Amino acid sequence: MKAIFFEKFGTRDVLQFGDRPEPAPQQKELLIEVERSSVNYVDIRERQGTYNRPETHVGGIELPHISGLQAVGTVIAAGSKEDKVWIGKKVVAYTPKGGGYAQKVVAETSFCVEIPESANADLFAALPNQGLTAYLLLTASTQIQPGESVLVQGASGGVGSLAVQIAKILGAGTVLGTASTSEKLDFIRSLGADDAIDYTREDWTKRVLENTSGRGVDVLLESIGGNIFEQNFECLAPFGRHIIFGSTRGPGQPFAPRRLMQKSQTMTGFYLPVFLAKPELIQAGMEFLVKATLEEKLRPSIARILPLSQTAEAHRLLEDREIQGTILLDTK
């Protein structure tokens, strides 16, 4: 099968397009002929070797490696006798061990959800990793209460754009999103956000306070880091929940945890692979995402569709922050 893989860590140049052995499904696994896959920022970190560094404390990957955390395609084989009923069905799959940058991928049966044959593969290929992150941020790291306000940092990206929509579906009141360009701000408003705010402006926190009658937001989803991390606390309400799921600008300065006592606030870290220890939450999240998409309550935003052979360009677009939404890979 054709695949994108790398045999050493480094820049986009280490990505290779070529033949790799076809994976074989084990017990409770399905083999999927991939129609669409997609690119996540996690894939870039994998390629750079970030997760293999001791200081990251999250394990690592073995080389050579095929990245790709999600796929849509048709089941062509099953590792368990009881799972043979899946053969021939169209599914969306979460593949936390990678493998999605290929014409065929193996996925755990419990991490697959059947979708109609007529379903738009593009929409569902954008869901699993980003969608699960957004869903679990709002239902497991915290639980949104009806009417609560939410601020999504970096709301034009794959996770952020879904988080804005999911927050509304779950009953949030005021939902705000941030970005760094006017084009991205317009995009965030089109998702249904009550306001879109330029976080590069010095007074961006005042805009958040204006939207919340001076109180601040109840839930803040943080993925930027750097100096933005510290500024978040200027617009976090009493009892507010500050949830960290990324640091595109770096980790920033050390944080004194006792400052959370001043307004009885909490701060929570989020890393999706940890939730593999609770597969029932992953499964519930996948079912929620598929159902909401089929009902047209949730619409993933597709930034670009590129051939599998151009995955390095997809990485460039993501690294250079040139896109809004998700980049898909056409494996045909």
C-alpha positions as a printed NumPy array, in Angstrom:
array([[  0.   ,   0.   ,   0.   ],
       [  1.053,   3.625,  -0.468],
       [  1.702,   5.647,   2.666],
       [  3.454,   8.684,   4.094],
       [  6.047,   7.698,   6.697],
       [  9.272,   8.864,   8.31 ],
       [ 12.331,   6.934,   9.476],
       [ 13.908,   9.741,  11.495],
       [ 12.672,  12.858,  13.263],
       [ 13.051,  16.286,  11.744],
       [ 11.606,  18.879,   9.385],
       [  9.023,  18.199,   6.685],
       [ 11.831,  16.815,   4.498],
       [ 11.848,  13.55 ,   6.483],
       [  8.353,  12.655,   5.211],
       [  8.512,   9.933,   2.558],
       [  5.834,   8.769,   0.137],
       [  6.169,   5.126,  -0.809],
       [  5.191,   1.512,  -0.246],
       [  4.68 ,   0.095,   3.224],
       [  3.454,  -3.327,   4.39 ],
       [ -0.308,  -3.639,   4.706],
       [ -1.351,  -3.8  ,   8.384],
       [ -3.156,  -6.885,   9.684],
       [ -6.115,  -6.53 ,  12.076],
       [ -5.791,  -8.264,  15.428],
       [ -8.523,  -9.213,  17.874],
       [-11.211,  -6.507,  18.098],
       [ -9.653,  -4.58 ,  15.216],
       [-10.855,  -3.708,  11.723],
       [ -8.871,  -3.173,   8.531],
       [-10.151,  -0.13 ,   6.655],
       [ -9.543,   0.867,   3.045],
       [ -9.078,   4.602,   3.522],
       [-10.96 ,   7.147,   1.442],
       [-10.032,  10.254,   3.434],
       [ -7.608,  10.989,   6.247],
       [ -6.61 ,  14.32 ,   7.775],
       [ -3.775,  16.233,   9.364],
       [ -3.49 ,  17.272,  13.008],
       [ -0.901,  19.413,  14.758],
       [ -0.085,  16.311,  16.802],
       [  1.299,  14.766,  13.606],
       [  3.786,  17.606,  13.308],
       [  4.923,  17.121,  16.9  ],
       [  5.374,  13.401,  16.216],
       [  7.478,  14.125,  13.144],
       [  9.641,  16.58 ,  15.095],
       [ 10.271,  14.007,  17.836],
       [  8.619,  16.116,  20.537],
       [  6.859,  13.17 ,  22.152],
       [ 10.06 ,  11.124,  22.316],
       [ 11.785,  13.668,  24.517],
       [ 11.94 ,  12.801,  28.252],
       [ 10.658,  16.213,  29.338],
       [  7.322,  15.73 ,  27.558],
       [  6.402,  12.799,  29.839],
       [  3.998,  11.31 ,  27.278],
       [  5.927,   8.336,  25.895],
       [  6.858,   8.225,  22.253],
       [  6.603,   6.432,  18.928],
       [  8.676,   3.785,  17.189],
       [ 10.386,   4.374,  13.852],
       [  9.571,   4.057,  11.019],
       [  6.175,   5.619,  11.713],
       [  3.008,   6.398,   9.779],
       [  1.111,   9.286,  11.362],
       [ -2.595,   9.954,  11.001],
       [ -5.108,   9.813,  13.838],
       [ -8.35 ,   9.539,  11.911],
       [ -9.801,   8.124,   8.74 ],
       [-12.971,   7.411,   6.801],
       [-13.268,   4.363,   4.611],
       [-14.709,   0.909,   4.056],
       [-14.032,  -2.081,   6.302],
       [-12.389,  -4.863,   4.263],
       [-11.317,  -7.294,   7.012],
       [-11.818,  -8.004,  10.709],
       [ -9.536,  -9.572,  13.29 ],
       [-12.341, -11.146,  15.317],
       [-15.012, -13.533,  14.068],
       [-17.775, -11.509,  15.727],
       [-16.59 ,  -8.353,  13.944],
       [-16.952,  -9.764,  10.421],
       [-20.408,  -8.117,  10.299],
       [-18.507,  -4.825,   9.846],
       [-17.018,  -5.892,   6.508],
       [-18.363,  -3.726,   3.697],
       [-19.558,  -0.952,   6.008],
       [-18.449,   2.657,   5.696],
       [-16.969,   3.928,   8.949],
       [-15.27 ,   6.867,  10.569],
       [-12.388,   5.755,  12.762],
       [-10.182,   7.188,  15.49 ],
       [ -6.689,   5.696,  15.177],
       [ -4.676,   6.848,  18.216],
       [ -1.678,   4.686,  17.275],
       [ -1.435,   6.423,  13.905],
       [ -1.547,   4.878,  10.474],
       [ -4.081,   7.186,   8.839],
       [ -1.591,   8.57 ,   6.284],
       [ -2.032,   5.427,   4.206],
       [ -4.342,   3.618,   1.827],
       [ -5.202,   1.098,   4.544],
       [ -5.306,   1.425,   8.317],
       [ -6.196,  -0.7  ,  11.327],
       [ -8.548,   0.648,  13.997],
       [-10.076,  -0.743,  17.16 ],
       [-13.677,  -1.768,  16.573],
       [-14.844,   0.263,  19.582],
       [-13.306,   3.408,  18.037],
       [-15.244,   3.046,  14.782],
       [-18.728,   4.352,  14.041],
       [-20.731,   3.338,  11.003],
       [-21.929,   6.135,   8.734],
       [-24.317,   5.981,   5.776],
       [-22.786,   5.006,   2.44 ],
       [-24.042,   8.338,   1.081],
       [-22.401,  10.367,   3.865],
       [-19.842,  13.007,   2.875],
       [-16.508,  11.42 ,   3.792],
       [-14.856,  14.841,   3.981],
       [-16.969,  15.995,   6.921],
       [-16.393,  12.848,   8.954],
       [-12.675,  12.611,   8.229],
       [-12.283,  15.946,  10.009],
       [-13.978,  14.709,  13.174],
       [-12.203,  12.136,  15.36 ],
       [ -9.061,  13.639,  16.882],
       [-10.073,  17.301,  16.817],
       [-13.694,  16.53 ,  17.601],
       [-12.908,  14.194,  20.485],
       [-10.574,  16.808,  21.925],
       [-13.259,  19.507,  21.727],
       [-15.995,  17.223,  23.062],
       [-13.998,  15.853,  26.008],
       [-12.685,  19.308,  26.935],
       [-16.31 ,  20.354,  27.449],
       [-17.739,  17.152,  28.928],
       [-14.921,  15.414,  30.811],
       [-12.325,  18.049,  31.761],
       [-15.335,  20.126,  32.779],
       [-19.067,  19.875,  32.266],
       [-20.725,  22.865,  30.662],
       [-23.832,  23.997,  32.509],
       [-26.717,  25.611,  30.584],
       [-26.085,  29.299,  30.015],
       [-22.411,  29.308,  31.011],
       [-19.983,  31.407,  28.984],
       [-17.056,  29.917,  27.084],
       [-13.919,  31.408,  25.519],
       [-12.15 ,  29.298,  22.894],
       [ -8.616,  30.44 ,  22.155],
       [ -7.475,  29.747,  18.586],
       [-11.076,  29.156,  17.532],
       [-10.346,  29.084,  13.797],
       [ -8.346,  25.869,  14.007],
       [ -9.514,  22.267,  13.791],
       [-10.232,  21.803,  17.51 ],
       [-11.322,  25.382,  18.167],
       [-13.826,  25.564,  15.33 ],
       [-15.507,  22.384,  16.576],
       [-15.386,  23.5  ,  20.219],
       [-17.336,  26.679,  19.395],
       [-20.103,  24.62 ,  17.806],
       [-20.118,  21.854,  20.432],
       [-20.339,  24.402,  23.253],
       [-23.503,  25.78 ,  21.661],
       [-24.937,  22.288,  21.159],
       [-24.318,  21.536,  24.855],
       [-26.266,  24.603,  25.934],
       [-23.593,  27.236,  26.57 ],
       [-24.72 ,  30.86 ,  26.659],
       [-22.154,  33.341,  25.374],
       [-19.474,  31.62 ,  23.289],
       [-16.452,  33.679,  22.269],
       [-13.568,  32.768,  19.987],
       [-10.162,  34.299,  19.376],
       [ -7.855,  34.449,  16.362],
       [ -5.159,  36.699,  14.921],
       [ -6.502,  37.915,  11.551],
       [ -9.699,  39.557,  10.352],
       [-10.35 ,  36.672,   7.959],
       [-10.171,  34.162,  10.791],
       [-12.39 ,  36.334,  12.975],
       [-15.067,  36.376,  10.269],
       [-14.785,  32.605,  10.039],
       [-15.323,  32.221,  13.793],
       [-18.468,  34.348,  13.649],
       [-19.764,  32.154,  10.817],
       [-19.523,  29.168,  13.183],
       [-22.098,  30.752,  15.499],
       [-19.785,  32.415,  18.015],
       [-21.332,  35.43 ,  19.759],
       [-18.165,  37.421,  19.155],
       [-14.704,  36.917,  17.671],
       [-11.741,  38.682,  19.262],
       [ -8.236,  39.46 ,  18.011],
       [ -5.904,  38.176,  20.731],
       [ -2.954,  40.106,  19.251],
       [ -4.522,  43.384,  20.448],
       [ -3.352,  44.583,  23.846],
       [ -6.921,  45.164,  25.03 ],
       [ -8.364,  41.817,  23.941],
       [ -9.217,  40.825,  27.512],
       [-11.387,  43.938,  27.884],
       [-13.444,  42.773,  24.919],
       [-14.073,  39.482,  26.71 ],
       [-15.195,  41.331,  29.832],
       [-17.514,  43.531,  27.783],
       [-19.179,  40.428,  26.375],
       [-19.727,  38.975,  29.834],
       [-20.969,  42.083,  31.7  ],
       [-17.583,  42.468,  33.36 ],
       [-17.666,  39.047,  35.003],
       [-15.398,  37.063,  32.715],
       [-15.956,  33.627,  31.214],
       [-16.873,  30.47 ,  33.11 ],
       [-14.805,  28.157,  30.895],
       [-11.646,  29.044,  28.985],
       [-10.076,  26.619,  26.508],
       [ -6.408,  27.522,  26.079],
       [ -4.181,  26.339,  23.242],
       [ -1.856,  29.279,  22.616],
       [  0.45 ,  29.671,  25.605],
       [  3.16 ,  32.319,  25.763],
       [  1.997,  35.644,  27.145],
       [ -1.623,  34.793,  26.272],
       [ -1.646,  32.187,  29.035],
       [ -1.08 ,  34.833,  31.712],
       [ -3.571,  37.28 ,  30.181],
       [ -6.306,  34.654,  30.317],
       [ -6.697,  35.211,  34.043],
       [ -7.741,  38.817,  33.458],
       [-10.972,  37.546,  31.904],
       [-11.679,  34.326,  33.834],
       [-14.709,  34.56 ,  36.116],
       [-14.889,  33.565,  39.787],
       [-15.147,  29.753,  39.906],
       [-13.88 ,  29.8  ,  36.307],
       [-12.26 ,  26.721,  34.767],
       [ -9.073,  27.231,  32.757],
       [ -8.33 ,  24.164,  30.598],
       [ -5.004,  23.816,  28.762],
       [ -4.821,  21.61 ,  25.675],
       [ -1.991,  23.145,  23.668],
       [  0.812,  25.7  ,  23.518],
       [  1.383,  26.908,  19.983],
       [  3.407,  29.869,  21.301],
       [  5.34 ,  27.83 ,  23.833],
       [  4.766,  27.168,  27.547],
       [  5.333,  30.724,  28.786],
       [  6.476,  31.642,  32.273],
       [  6.12 ,  29.428,  35.374],
       [  2.713,  29.695,  37.059],
       [  2.1  ,  30.137,  40.795],
       [ -0.842,  27.784,  41.479],
       [ -1.942,  29.532,  44.676],
       [ -3.16 ,  32.495,  42.66 ],
       [ -6.129,  30.278,  41.739],
       [ -7.31 ,  30.677,  45.332],
       [ -8.122,  34.366,  44.825],
       [-11.257,  33.625,  42.792],
       [-11.698,  29.902,  43.546],
       [-10.647,  29.066,  39.988],
       [ -9.329,  25.776,  38.666],
       [ -6.783,  24.856,  36.015],
       [ -6.834,  21.516,  34.22 ],
       [ -4.502,  19.945,  31.707],
       [ -5.781,  17.908,  28.771],
       [ -4.029,  15.295,  26.629],
       [ -6.304,  13.11 ,  24.527],
       [ -4.274,   9.846,  24.619],
       [ -4.762,   9.715,  28.404],
       [ -8.451,   9.118,  27.716],
       [ -7.584,   5.801,  26.081],
       [ -7.74 ,   4.487,  29.655],
       [-11.451,   5.33 ,  29.521],
       [-12.534,   3.907,  26.16 ],
       [-16.194,   4.347,  27.039],
       [-15.673,   8.133,  26.922],
       [-13.95 ,   7.876,  23.541],
       [-16.803,   5.767,  22.2  ],
       [-19.462,   8.141,  23.58 ],
       [-17.607,  11.066,  22.03 ],
       [-17.403,   9.414,  18.618],
       [-21.121,   8.629,  18.681],
       [-21.95 ,  12.216,  19.698],
       [-19.835,  13.673,  16.894],
       [-21.297,  11.434,  14.208],
       [-24.884,  11.984,  15.369],
       [-24.472,  15.778,  15.568],
       [-22.896,  15.854,  12.099],
       [-25.592,  13.685,  10.541],
       [-28.217,  15.975,  12.091],
       [-26.333,  18.99 ,  10.665],
       [-25.936,  20.525,  14.115],
       [-22.171,  20.191,  13.772],
       [-20.344,  21.018,  10.559],
       [-16.596,  20.441,  10.47 ],
       [-14.747,  23.081,   8.465],
       [-12.603,  21.772,   5.61 ],
       [ -9.689,  24.061,   4.77 ],
       [ -8.08 ,  22.076,   1.957],
       [ -8.043,  18.611,   0.372],
       [ -4.627,  17.446,  -0.837],
       [ -3.378,  14.191,  -2.372],
       [ -1.665,  11.878,   0.105],
       [  1.616,  12.467,  -1.732],
       [  1.443,  16.175,  -0.772],
       [  1.272,  15.622,   2.991],
       [  4.432,  17.692,   3.487],
       [  2.572,  20.685,   2.029],
       [ -0.295,  20.003,   4.425],
       [  2.206,  20.148,   7.303],
       [  3.565,  23.432,   5.978],
       [  0.122,  25.013,   5.805],
       [ -0.599,  23.952,   9.358],
       [  2.788,  25.011,  10.737],
       [  2.548,  28.407,   9.035],
       [ -1.   ,  28.883,  10.376],
       [ -2.337,  29.577,   6.894],
       [ -5.568,  27.597,   7.205],
       [ -8.942,  27.7  ,   8.92 ],
       [-10.354,  24.337,   9.872],
       [ -8.954,  20.932,   8.862],
       [ -6.71 ,  19.757,   6.022],
       [ -7.809,  16.442,   4.49 ],
       [ -5.739,  13.881,   2.611],
       [ -7.11 ,  12.053,  -0.429],
       [ -5.623,   8.545,  -0.33 ],
       [ -7.011,   7.357,  -3.679]])
